[in-house]
Amino acid sequence: MEIRIKTRDDIYSLEAFVKNIGNDLLVSIWGGEIPHIGAVAVAQPRPSLKDPREKSATASVFCYPGHKEDVIAKEAAERLSAALDAKVTVTAGAHWDKIDESGIRAVIKSNRQLIKMIIEKIKDSFPESTS
C-alpha cells in the first residue's frame, strides 16, 4: 500500500507519502518553501500507562541541528503507531521563511489534520501488527 495525501491549508499545507513495509509503516511529511528531512521519529505501540486497555505508543526522535520538526515527527509517529498498532517511522521537514508563532500553530494544526487523514485512509486496510 502506498498513498500520497495533502492538507488543504492555503499557506501551511503539509504533504505525506505513506507506505506499509510488511506490518510496519513508513511516512514522510514535508511542506513549505524548502521541503527536506529535519527530524526522524520511530514509534512502537504499547498499552497506555493510564489505562492498559487502551493503546498508546513510545517514540524516539532524532532532530538535525537547527531544525524544529521533531514536534511534527514525534506526534505523527506516536499517534499513527497507537491507532494502527504498528511500528512507525516518520521523517519530517518543512520550512517557511520568517514563520511566526501563529504560523507554527497552523503547521501543528495541519500536521494533526494530516495524521487524521492518514488514519482514516488506511485504518481498515492496514495489516494486523506483529509488534
C-alpha positions, 0 to 999 in steps of 0.5 A, spaced: 500 500 500 502 506 498 498 513 498 500 520 497 495 525 501 495 533 502 492 538 507 488 543 504 491 549 508 492 555 503 499 557 506 501 551 511 499 545 507 503 539 509 504 533 504 505 525 506 507 519 502 505 513 506 507 506 505 506 499 509 513 495 509 510 488 511 506 490 518 510 496 519 509 503 516 513 508 513 511 516 512 514 522 510 511 529 511 514 535 508 511 542 506 513 549 505 518 553 501 524 548 502 521 541 503 527 536 506 528 531 512 529 535 519 527 530 524 526 522 524 521 519 529 520 511 530 514 509 534 512 502 537 505 501 540 504 499 547 498 499 552 497 506 555 500 507 562 493 510 564 489 505 562 492 498 559 486 497 555 487 502 551 493 503 546 498 508 546 505 508 543 513 510 545 517 514 540 524 516 539 526 522 535 532 524 532 532 532 530 538 535 525 541 541 528 537 547 527 531 544 525 524 544 529 520 538 526 521 533 531 514 536 534 511 534 527 515 527 527 514 525 534 506 526 534 505 523 527 509 517 529 506 516 536 499 517 534 499 513 527 503 507 531 497 507 537 491 507 532 494 502 527 498 498 532 504 498 528 511 500 528 512 507 525 517 511 522 516 518 520 521 523 517 519 530 517 521 537 514 518 543 512 520 550 512 517 557 511 521 563 511 520 568 517 514 563 520 511 566 526 508 563 532 501 563 529 504 560 523 507 554 527 500 553 530 497 552 523 503 547 521 501 543 528 494 544 526 495 541 519 500 536 521 494 533 526 489 534 520 494 530 516 495 524 521 487 524 521 487 523 514 492 518 514 488 514 519 482 514 516 485 512 509 488 506 511 485 504 518 481 498 515 486 496 510 492 496 514 495 489 516 494 486 523 501 488 527 506 483 529 509 488 534 
